[in-house]
Amino acid sequence: MAESRNTDKCDVVVIGAGFAGLSAAVRLAASGKAVTVVEEAPRLGGRATAFTDRETGQRLDNGQHALFGCYRETYDFLRVIGTLDLAPLDPTLRLTMADVGGRASTLTCPSWPPPWHLVGGLLRWKALPLRDRFAATRLLGLLSAVRRDGAERAAARVAPDLTVTDWLREQRQPTSLCEWLWHPLAFAALNQDPGVAAAQPFVRVVGELFGPSPGASSLGIPSVPLDELYAEPAARFIESRGGKMLRGIRAIVDVDPVGREHRVYAGDEILRPGAVISAVPWHAFDRLWRHEVPKRLVRIADAARQTQSAPIVTVNLWFDRPVMTERQIGFVGTQFHWVFNKGSLLYSLVASGAEGLLRQENNELAALAERELRACVSGAAAAVCERSLVVRESRATFSLAPGAPPRPSTQTLVPGIFLAGDWTDTGLPGTIEGAVLSGHRAAAAAMITL
Ligand SMILES: Cc1cc2nc3c(=O)[nH]c(=O)nc-3n(C[C@H](O)[C@H](O)[C@H](O)COP(=O)(O)OP(=O)(O)OC[C@H]3O[C@@H](n4cnc5c(N)ncnc54)[C@H](O)[C@@H]3O)c2cc1C
């Protein structure tokens, strides 16, 4: 590559403008560091992004994203970029679920301190037979361990080869509670079938949601498309503090083994930062390097190559009239797991861990989504579906199956090269919170070296 290109010195180059990269860059910019973010795609946001629907002109997300009260790092990031009010948290936990017979029931948890809010809600939840309602109290031992030691340590005690299904069986959770609560939660949080995903990250999620922090299990649904929620506001924050956003440009890193002068090639520019944060996903790690993968990063690259992906399929359906008043409904015993009411007569149906659906034709997926919506939501019976739009994310998250390759930590063996991204070793599943936590950790680590 010609060395006659512009060369630019900055403190840190962040590669990738998803939640991980942008949260790292915002943290650095807020601390007065000169940051350059390089993003390969023309639009920011990575796997949490939005696009314009050609037919209606509506801004649509690439898939519904939900936040929770326990997303502490995420809400801190939103506060810094000034969008905290755009993903408001519900005051209490309230979930409407429905099965294919059209039986709908709402879990309403009282405003009691956790975990008694969950116990109180379940005891009154008519979806469950009376004898099953006390079963969740069998998790109180786990939740007091979470209170004592934190969710991370409590989850680490779970045997790594157990699946979610094995663990729920060990905890003697009845079928009704699994079908109406734990499985939909597992699909939503882990993006994988509970029979396949490891129990450890699920227990971490249960601990985070129902541990001691009040409001941790409250749901926060963004009120604007994802790019408006965080990607563009974060870019504005970075630029307003003198940082640079390079969009639609692939970064290639030339590693200096002793860490004195790494170079990042980005289009016409050669950047010479004090530190580099890779915030690319597992499947892009391999092709980040100018030459072959640096020797001291080979183990990470090998693990990244072996990391399996889990897909999400979203079907957007436009109806001629409203089909539900709820903001979202969870489905029991179906292939699509949740429907979200997006307003303007648009309903988004989400299938997580959707390997079985990925290769189906769009018209088959739309027909299946419509059928399941009509079966579960009585208000859809007479409505006419006027249009559908399918969005496939084949690499939505990384697989959490037992035996998955080790997740890399923030620090690498190469001085000045740091890692962020939901797939790094946060102990959390592939979520926004995992991505932001990793971004904040990488920013902190990079700052120490500058
Ligand atoms: C449909 C869907 C629904 C989801 N729902 C939820 C949910 O409800 N709640 C939740 O918490 N999580 C959800 N997730 C998961 C969440 O979106 C991800 O965990 C999170 O966005 C990952 O962020 P990231 O920054 O780690 O990676 P990414 O978003 O993948 O960002 C990495 C970026 O790096 C860029 N890049 C790669 N290589 C290069 C290069 N060489 N040079 C420059 N740029 C490069 C990519 O283009 C990309 O923009 C969902 C994901 C999907 C797909």
The ligand as an SDF file (V2000), in Angstrom:
LIG
                    3D

 53 58  0  0  0  0  0  0  0  0999 V2000
  -32.1190   -8.7970   14.9020 C   0  0  0  0  0  0  0  0  0  0  0  0
  -31.3730   -8.6470   16.2020 C   0  0  0  0  0  0  0  0  0  0  0  0
  -32.0740   -8.4590   17.3800 C   0  0  0  0  0  0  0  0  0  0  0  0
  -31.3900   -8.3040   18.5870 C   0  0  0  0  0  0  0  0  0  0  0  0
  -32.1060   -8.0720   19.7180 N   0  0  0  0  0  0  0  0  0  0  0  0
  -31.4500   -7.7430   20.8570 C   0  0  0  0  0  0  0  0  0  0  0  0
  -32.1860   -7.3300   22.0070 C   0  0  0  0  0  0  0  0  0  0  0  0
  -33.4150   -7.2760   22.0080 O   0  0  0  0  0  0  0  0  0  0  0  0
  -31.4760   -6.9650   23.1200 N   0  0  0  0  0  0  0  0  0  0  0  0
  -30.1070   -7.0060   23.1580 C   0  0  0  0  0  0  0  0  0  0  0  0
  -29.5350   -6.6530   24.1870 O   0  0  0  0  0  0  0  0  0  0  0  0
  -29.3940   -7.4170   22.0810 N   0  0  0  0  0  0  0  0  0  0  0  0
  -30.0220   -7.7690   20.9350 C   0  0  0  0  0  0  0  0  0  0  0  0
  -29.3090   -8.1440   19.8260 N   0  0  0  0  0  0  0  0  0  0  0  0
  -27.8340   -8.2730   19.9300 C   0  0  0  0  0  0  0  0  0  0  0  0
  -27.1310   -6.9160   19.7660 C   0  0  0  0  0  0  0  0  0  0  0  0
  -27.5720   -6.2810   18.5980 O   0  0  0  0  0  0  0  0  0  0  0  0
  -25.6210   -7.1440   19.6510 C   0  0  0  0  0  0  0  0  0  0  0  0
  -25.1700   -7.8770   20.7670 O   0  0  0  0  0  0  0  0  0  0  0  0
  -24.8410   -5.8360   19.6000 C   0  0  0  0  0  0  0  0  0  0  0  0
  -25.4080   -4.9300   18.7000 O   0  0  0  0  0  0  0  0  0  0  0  0
  -23.4010   -6.1480   19.1800 C   0  0  0  0  0  0  0  0  0  0  0  0
  -22.6630   -4.9480   19.0890 O   0  0  0  0  0  0  0  0  0  0  0  0
  -21.1180   -4.9720   18.7440 P   0  0  0  0  0  0  0  0  0  0  0  0
  -20.6820   -3.5520   18.7170 O   0  0  0  0  0  0  0  0  0  0  0  0
  -20.3980   -5.9100   19.6240 O   0  0  0  0  0  0  0  0  0  0  0  0
  -20.9740   -5.6090   17.2790 O   0  0  0  0  0  0  0  0  0  0  0  0
  -21.5720   -5.0940   15.8630 P   0  0  0  0  0  0  0  0  0  0  0  0
  -22.8840   -4.4300   16.0680 O   0  0  0  0  0  0  0  0  0  0  0  0
  -21.5390   -6.2730   14.9540 O   0  0  0  0  0  0  0  0  0  0  0  0
  -20.5370   -3.9870   15.3570 O   0  0  0  0  0  0  0  0  0  0  0  0
  -19.3150   -4.3150   14.7460 C   0  0  0  0  0  0  0  0  0  0  0  0
  -19.0570   -3.3250   13.6120 C   0  0  0  0  0  0  0  0  0  0  0  0
  -17.7460   -3.5570   13.0870 O   0  0  0  0  0  0  0  0  0  0  0  0
  -17.7740   -3.2560   11.7060 C   0  0  0  0  0  0  0  0  0  0  0  0
  -16.5710   -3.8290   11.0920 N   0  0  0  0  0  0  0  0  0  0  0  0
  -16.2410   -5.1420   10.9290 C   0  0  0  0  0  0  0  0  0  0  0  0
  -15.0110   -5.2450   10.3480 N   0  0  0  0  0  0  0  0  0  0  0  0
  -14.5780   -3.9860   10.1370 C   0  0  0  0  0  0  0  0  0  0  0  0
  -13.3710   -3.4350    9.5810 C   0  0  0  0  0  0  0  0  0  0  0  0
  -12.3520   -4.2070    9.1550 N   0  0  0  0  0  0  0  0  0  0  0  0
  -13.2630   -2.0970    9.4870 N   0  0  0  0  0  0  0  0  0  0  0  0
  -14.2570   -1.2680    9.9190 C   0  0  0  0  0  0  0  0  0  0  0  0
  -15.4010   -1.7350   10.4800 N   0  0  0  0  0  0  0  0  0  0  0  0
  -15.5490   -3.0840   10.5910 C   0  0  0  0  0  0  0  0  0  0  0  0
  -19.0920   -3.8690   11.2600 C   0  0  0  0  0  0  0  0  0  0  0  0
  -19.4980   -3.3310   10.0200 O   0  0  0  0  0  0  0  0  0  0  0  0
  -20.0080   -3.4820   12.4200 C   0  0  0  0  0  0  0  0  0  0  0  0
  -20.6650   -2.2560   12.1860 O   0  0  0  0  0  0  0  0  0  0  0  0
  -29.9650   -8.3570   18.6170 C   0  0  0  0  0  0  0  0  0  0  0  0
  -29.2590   -8.5600   17.4290 C   0  0  0  0  0  0  0  0  0  0  0  0
  -29.9330   -8.6860   16.2340 C   0  0  0  0  0  0  0  0  0  0  0  0
  -29.1530   -8.8740   14.9640 C   0  0  0  0  0  0  0  0  0  0  0  0
  1  2  1  0
  2  3  1  0
  2 52  2  0
  3  4  2  0
  4  5  1  0
  4 50  1  0
  5  6  2  0
  6  7  1  0
  6 13  1  0
  7  8  2  0
  7  9  1  0
  9 10  1  0
 10 11  2  0
 10 12  1  0
 12 13  2  0
 13 14  1  0
 14 15  1  0
 14 50  1  0
 15 16  1  0
 16 17  1  0
 16 18  1  0
 18 19  1  0
 18 20  1  0
 20 21  1  0
 20 22  1  0
 22 23  1  0
 23 24  1  0
 24 25  2  0
 24 26  1  0
 24 27  1  0
 27 28  1  0
 28 29  2  0
 28 30  1  0
 28 31  1  0
 31 32  1  0
 32 33  1  0
 33 34  1  0
 33 48  1  0
 34 35  1  0
 35 36  1  0
 35 46  1  0
 36 37  1  0
 36 45  1  0
 37 38  2  0
 38 39  1  0
 39 40  1  0
 39 45  2  0
 40 41  1  0
 40 42  2  0
 42 43  1  0
 43 44  2  0
 44 45  1  0
 46 47  1  0
 46 48  1  0
 48 49  1  0
 50 51  2  0
 51 52  1  0
 52 53  1  0
M  END
$$$$
